[in-house]
Amino acid sequence: MSARIVKPGEGQATGVAGDIYTIKTSGQQTGGAYTVMEAIIPPQAGPPPHRHTHEEECFYILEGEMELFADGQRDVAGPGTWITLPKGSLHYFRNIGQTPARMLILAVPAGLDDFFIEVSQAEGTFSEKSPPVVTPEQIEKMVATAPKYGLEFAKPDE
């Protein structure tokens, strides 16, 4: 791996489940050690409850107000909050504010970035002002692809 500087607006943007995840440092660039992404979550959006069986995950909230749920703990957090999720932790996050929220995501080891690339809406079909649209086809693709990446979506009774 060599040193890199990634400026605002740079990186590979992916549109997944209504959110934008921009890969700032990919697993390919780190030899699979980790990936870093910037997430932009529109108001009232966020992923469904899920767990990662392959990686640890950390979030750092940059902007906005997020509802966080992890392993039975629920909290509301804003800028400057750091969240650490061990492998297998059932979690979700939701933007409860009126403006887009932004956070950094660190996944160790890498692999989550490859999932986002595989299930993303076509690049250029979304932006912060026009977030990705959640379609039944994308949800179907996410559910079918998730096991390959050790991603499990929670059942309604969990």
Secondary structure, DSSP 8 states (H G I E B T S, - for coil): -------TT-SEEEEETTEEEEEEE-TTTTTTS-EEEEEEE-TT----SEEESS-EEEEEEEES-EEEEETTEEEEE-TT-EEEE-TT--EEEEE-SSS-EEEEEEEESS-HHHHHHHH-B-TTS--SSS-----HHHHHHHHHHGGGGTEEE--TT-
